[in-house]
Each structure stands twice: as structure tokens, then as C-alpha cells.
């Protein structure tokens, strides 16, 4: 019959196996999305300097690269040109043209506001991911030191296998959290650098 410690060890080993699958899936996603070759060994910490983004400058970069926005500008320009000739033909035609111009101007403003809101969210998410990356790296170092200390203690019978197993689980969970924050910061940076409107990690 298994004692309490043995049952706990089995439970933790099962949890570790599940965590390992999640860990490997996250690593595969990072490799796929960042272009790291499969054979490459990931060295910690992952080096990536924090970038600074000006919200208004980045907003207009996205706006100017947005094909839909350029199309709206073309519509406004075309209707503005047609407006003069419409004025000479009939009042009804002139008013219809004015209404079309106002309609596209409203669309233009709505798109500008939407992109501005998105850029603000993207920058905030990027900065949050950077802070999370820094915090999770510190946490990972703590968990690694604790695990290494317990492994040494276990060699001299000063720590149980359960303690070591639990510490390993915590270390791998911390490593997964670190990789996840790195992944999010890389994706948000890519979104901002390449002016990709509407994307999320």
C-alpha cells in the first residue's frame, strides 16, 4: 500500500508530465513564430532590448499604411472633384455628393480613432509583456536556485524526493511563464514594428 508521500510523488509526477506537454507546446510555438531553427539551443535569458514607441507617431504610421484608409481618402478626393460639376448640374446631385463626402469623412475619422485605440492597446500590452518578462526571469532564477539546492540536499539525504519533484515542477512552471512573456513581447514588438493593424498574439 502506498503511503502519503508516495501518493504525492505520483500526483506531482503526473502534473509534471502534463506541464511538460504544455511547456513543449509553448516552445514549439515560440520556435515557429520567431523563426528559431529547431536545432538551436535557446540560451537564457533571451536577449531583447526594450523599444520605446511614440503613440501618435506609431498611430500615423499604421494609418498611412492602411489600404482601407487610403481608399477612403481616394473616395473623398474623387467626390470633391465631382462636387464642382454636380453643383452646375442640379442641387439634388450636389447635395448627394456632399452627403457622400461627409459619409466618407466620418468613416475616415472612425478608422483613425480605431487605429489610435489599437496602437495604445498594443504599446501597453508590449510594455506589460516586457515587465512580465523581467519579473518572470527573476522568479525563474529563484526557482532554479531552490531546485539546485534541493538536489544537493537530496544527495545527502537532507531533502525528500517529494521536495525535489515539487521544486522541479515549480521551476518548469516558472520557465514556461518566462517563455510566454518573451513570446508575447516579441509578437507585440513585431506587430508594432511592422504596423500590423488588428493582430494579437
C-alpha positions as CSV (number, residue, x, y, z in Angstrom):
1,X,0.0,0.0,0.0
2,X,1.3,3.4,-0.9
3,X,2.0,5.9,1.8
4,X,1.1,9.6,1.6
5,X,4.5,10.7,0.3
6,X,4.4,8.1,-2.5
7,X,0.9,9.2,-3.5
8,X,2.0,12.8,-3.6
9,X,5.0,11.9,-5.7
10,X,2.9,10.1,-8.2
11,X,0.5,13.0,-8.3
12,X,3.3,15.5,-8.8
13,X,4.9,13.4,-11.5
14,X,1.6,13.3,-13.4
15,X,1.3,17.0,-13.0
16,X,4.9,17.5,-14.3
17,X,4.2,15.3,-17.3
18,X,1.1,17.5,-18.1
19,X,3.2,20.6,-17.5
20,X,6.0,19.3,-19.8
21,X,3.5,18.8,-22.7
22,X,2.3,22.4,-22.2
23,X,5.9,23.6,-21.9
24,X,6.9,21.8,-25.1
25,X,3.9,23.1,-27.0
26,X,4.8,26.7,-25.9
27,X,8.4,26.2,-27.0
28,X,7.2,24.9,-30.4
29,X,5.0,27.9,-30.8
30,X,7.9,30.2,-30.0
31,X,10.2,28.4,-32.4
32,X,7.5,28.6,-35.1
33,X,6.7,32.3,-34.6
34,X,10.2,33.6,-34.0
35,X,12.0,31.6,-36.7
36,X,14.4,30.0,-34.3
37,X,15.8,26.8,-36.0
38,X,14.8,23.6,-34.3
39,X,18.4,22.6,-33.7
40,X,19.2,25.8,-32.0
41,X,19.6,25.7,-28.2
42,X,17.7,28.5,-26.5
43,X,20.1,30.3,-24.1
44,X,18.6,32.1,-21.1
45,X,18.0,34.9,-20.6
46,X,16.7,35.7,-24.1
47,X,18.3,38.9,-25.2
48,X,15.9,41.6,-26.4
49,X,16.3,45.3,-25.7
50,X,13.1,47.2,-24.8
51,X,12.0,49.6,-27.5
52,X,10.2,52.9,-27.0
53,X,7.2,53.8,-29.1
54,X,5.6,57.2,-29.5
55,X,1.8,56.5,-29.6
56,X,0.9,59.3,-32.0
57,X,3.8,58.7,-34.4
58,X,3.1,54.9,-34.5
59,X,-0.7,55.6,-34.9
60,X,0.0,57.7,-38.1
61,X,2.4,55.0,-39.4
62,X,-0.4,52.4,-39.2
63,X,-2.9,54.9,-40.6
64,X,-0.8,55.7,-43.6
65,X,-0.1,52.1,-44.3
66,X,-3.7,51.0,-44.0
67,X,-5.1,50.3,-47.5
68,X,-8.7,50.9,-46.5
69,X,-7.7,54.4,-45.2
70,X,-6.0,55.2,-48.5
71,X,-9.1,54.1,-50.3
72,X,-11.3,56.3,-48.2
73,X,-9.1,59.3,-49.0
74,X,-9.4,58.5,-52.7
75,X,-13.2,58.4,-52.4
76,X,-13.2,61.8,-50.6
77,X,-10.9,63.3,-53.3
78,X,-13.0,61.9,-56.1
79,X,-16.2,63.2,-54.7
80,X,-14.6,66.5,-54.0
81,X,-13.7,66.8,-57.7
82,X,-17.2,65.7,-58.8
83,X,-18.8,68.1,-56.4
84,X,-18.0,71.1,-58.6
85,X,-19.5,69.6,-61.7
86,X,-22.5,68.4,-59.7
87,X,-23.2,71.9,-58.5
88,X,-23.6,73.0,-62.1
89,X,-25.9,70.2,-63.0
90,X,-28.5,70.2,-60.2
91,X,-28.9,70.9,-56.5
92,X,-30.0,67.3,-55.8
93,X,-26.9,65.9,-57.3
94,X,-24.8,68.5,-55.5
95,X,-26.4,67.5,-52.1
96,X,-26.0,63.8,-52.7
97,X,-22.3,64.4,-53.4
98,X,-21.9,66.4,-50.2
99,X,-23.6,63.7,-48.2
100,X,-21.2,61.1,-49.7
101,X,-18.2,63.3,-48.8
102,X,-19.5,63.6,-45.2
103,X,-20.1,59.9,-45.0
104,X,-16.5,59.0,-46.1
105,X,-15.1,61.7,-43.8
106,X,-16.9,60.1,-40.9
107,X,-15.5,56.7,-41.9
108,X,-12.1,58.2,-42.0
109,X,-12.4,59.6,-38.5
110,X,-13.8,56.4,-37.2
111,X,-10.9,54.4,-38.7
112,X,-8.4,56.9,-37.3
113,X,-9.9,56.5,-33.8
114,X,-10.0,52.8,-34.1
115,X,-6.3,52.6,-35.1
116,X,-5.3,55.0,-32.3
117,X,-7.1,52.9,-29.7
118,X,-5.5,49.7,-31.1
119,X,-2.0,51.3,-31.0
120,X,-2.5,52.4,-27.4
121,X,-3.5,48.9,-26.5
122,X,-0.6,47.3,-28.4
123,X,2.0,49.6,-26.8
124,X,0.5,49.0,-23.3
125,X,0.5,45.2,-24.0
126,X,4.1,45.3,-25.2
127,X,5.3,47.2,-22.1
128,X,3.3,44.9,-19.8
129,X,4.9,41.9,-21.5
130,X,8.4,43.4,-21.0
131,X,7.7,44.0,-17.3
132,X,6.3,40.4,-17.0
133,X,9.4,39.1,-18.8
134,X,11.7,40.9,-16.3
135,X,9.7,39.7,-13.3
136,X,9.4,36.1,-14.6
137,X,13.1,35.9,-15.2
138,X,13.9,36.9,-11.6
139,X,11.3,34.3,-10.4
140,X,12.9,31.7,-12.7
141,X,16.3,32.3,-11.2
142,X,14.9,31.9,-7.7
143,X,13.2,28.6,-8.6
144,X,16.3,27.3,-10.3
145,X,18.4,28.1,-7.2
146,X,15.9,26.5,-4.9
147,X,15.8,23.4,-7.1
148,X,19.6,23.1,-7.4
149,X,19.9,23.5,-3.6
150,X,17.3,20.7,-3.0
151,X,19.0,18.4,-5.5
152,X,22.2,18.8,-3.5
153,X,20.4,18.3,-0.2
154,X,18.8,15.2,-1.5
155,X,22.2,13.7,-2.3
156,X,23.0,13.9,1.4
157,X,19.5,12.7,2.5
158,X,18.6,16.2,3.8
159,X,15.6,16.6,1.4
160,X,13.0,14.2,0.2
161,X,12.3,13.1,-3.3
162,X,8.9,14.8,-3.0
163,X,10.6,18.1,-2.2
164,X,12.8,17.7,-5.3
165,X,9.9,16.8,-7.5
166,X,7.8,19.7,-6.3
167,X,10.7,22.1,-6.8
168,X,11.2,20.8,-10.3
169,X,7.5,21.4,-11.1
170,X,7.8,24.9,-9.8
171,X,11.0,25.6,-11.8
172,X,9.4,24.3,-15.1
173,X,6.3,26.4,-14.4
174,X,8.5,29.5,-13.9
175,X,10.4,28.7,-17.1
176,X,7.1,28.4,-19.0
177,X,5.9,31.7,-17.6
178,X,9.2,33.3,-18.7
179,X,9.0,31.9,-22.2
180,X,5.4,33.0,-22.5
181,X,6.2,36.6,-21.5
182,X,9.1,36.6,-24.0
183,X,6.8,35.3,-26.7
184,X,4.2,38.0,-26.1
185,X,6.8,40.8,-26.1
186,X,8.3,39.5,-29.4
187,X,4.9,39.3,-31.0
188,X,3.7,42.7,-29.9
189,X,7.0,44.3,-31.0
190,X,6.6,42.6,-34.4
191,X,3.1,44.0,-34.7
192,X,4.2,47.5,-33.8
193,X,7.4,47.4,-35.9
194,X,5.6,46.1,-39.0
195,X,2.4,48.2,-38.5
196,X,0.0,45.3,-38.4
197,X,-3.4,46.6,-37.5
198,X,-5.8,44.4,-35.6
199,X,-3.4,41.5,-34.8
200,X,-3.0,39.9,-31.4
201,X,-0.6,37.2,-30.1
